[in-house]
Structure formats: structure tokens, C-alpha cells
């Protein structure tokens, strides 16, 4: 059966009048398009650039699966505190209700964009105290790393890796040791990053620092690393609470 070509429908008089009467329709579309273009600056980077961890293997963003360790250069790192409401549900993953991102774990405070800040500062927050959840903290403390391979150039994609709460002490100790021995932050050395084989869960360990011959190239990308690491969580997935006792108003039928 032959398919008839669709004919363009001319704008009706009512549509023309509406646009003349309220030209903000066009303005709103332009503003929405601009906001959509800038949305990547407001949400968490896509998981495609993150090293995925399992108890016995690391899956790199390029799809390579390895037990490790791998050699990387830690271009920069930050601390993140994340408090989630309720128990973890893999079928309904929700963003944190309170979060803080900063360079100094001792002076961090909830972001103004946190839906439900738990305290004025992380130091005084009861959810960030040991014992607030079993023998640990209700608030998840992490170190987030931006890493590159030792031979990276200006176009090499930057990856991220997350140091779990149990690995923070070891990572902080490694950073301190590098500073004492080499007089540089981690970007000045090549680091061996692997998994702790003494644990039944995925936990990163860091060792064998060696001078980085390409420090200048890695150092030049620290601004990029900072921007990548300080993007706040995407809160759009947060389930909106429905007002009790109210029935949604019916929409008028759409006329065609």
C-alpha cells in the first residue's frame, strides 16, 4: 500500500494570535534549551568515566577488566561525605539527602543544595559520628580521585576512582608518605593502585610511588580534574513526596 505524504499544516489563526500575544513562549524554549546545554555542569559525571570496583577485579572505563594493580597518576582528589535516607535499594536508587564536597575533610559543611542538611558542619553532624550506624557512620565518607595513565597526553580521557570509607586511612597515609619522601602531592609520582586482597569487599590500596617524568603534563590538567571531582550529585532522581489527602486536578482534554 502506498504511503501518502504528510502535508505541512499551516499555523492556525489562534496559534498566530497566541504567539503575538505572548511571545514569551519562544523565550522560554530558548531558556530551556540553554539550561539543558548547561545541565552537565550541575550533575554527577556519567558513570562511563569511573573505574568500577569488585572484590577481585577492577573494570576500567574502556571495558578492560583486571585484578590489578594498575599504574596511574593521581591528578587530584577531594573528600566527599554522603548521607542517604533509608536503606539501600538497588531497584530504587536515590541520591543523598545531605552531601558535602571539599578539599579539607576537617572543615567541610553540607552543600546549600542538600535537600535535607543534617547539621551546620560535618564535624558536628551526628550522622557523621562513629556509632551512628552500627560500628561505623551513617554518613558515607569517601575520597574521590581523578586519575590518568602515566603516559597520558592532553586528549587522554580522565578517569575517576572512589576510595571507600575503609580505605581512607590507607590512602591518606600514602599521600602523607609521598609528601614526606618526594616533596610533592600525588600528581608528582606514579602510583600503583590495586585491590586489598585481604578483604572480601572492594577496597583500593596504593603503593610503590615512583617519580613521574611527565608531571608537567599531568599538572596542567588539574583544573579539569577539580571540575570533574566537584560536580554535585544529580538530585533529579529524588522521589518527590506526594501531598497527602489531595487528588490531582484533571487536565482539560487536548483539542486536535
C-alpha angles and dihedrals in degrees: 000000000000116000116230117232114246114243120221110250113227118233111270122235091250091054092049091049091049092053092048093045095046112022090168087091089077091043092052092051090051091049092048090050090051091049091049090052091052095043092097088067092059104046138061114280113260115272090245091090097048126098106235116219131210128169093265106020148036119219110208121213090252089061097258113142117205138163087221159178101189130184116244141157113232100221094184142333140201139190121249129191116193127183117192125196116235129349123322113269115189090199094053109031112186129193120246118279091213128026142164131194124189150131095244115053091197096061102037123131134182115280115254085238093062108121092217114016109203098202143349092260135015091237092063097036114118089210089059094054124101110258094033087112115023109297092337141048130292087217114072112230117201143167113223117205133198109207140181133185114263092251096047120144130200092281099046110118114248118233132204131218131188124223108209123225091262091054098048096088092052093046094048089049091051092051091050091049092051090051092051097044103036102021091232141097116253093277088073094062141051109242131205106223119190145142125278103246092195092070130073092217131057112278125158123229128192128209150140101051114197130181112278110229091193098051093130092057093049094042090054089064098054093105089056090049092050092051091049095049099044098054108121124236119277106256097183091094091060109120110244114230113240116226111248120241096016127115118209112249116249116249119233114255116269112246117219 
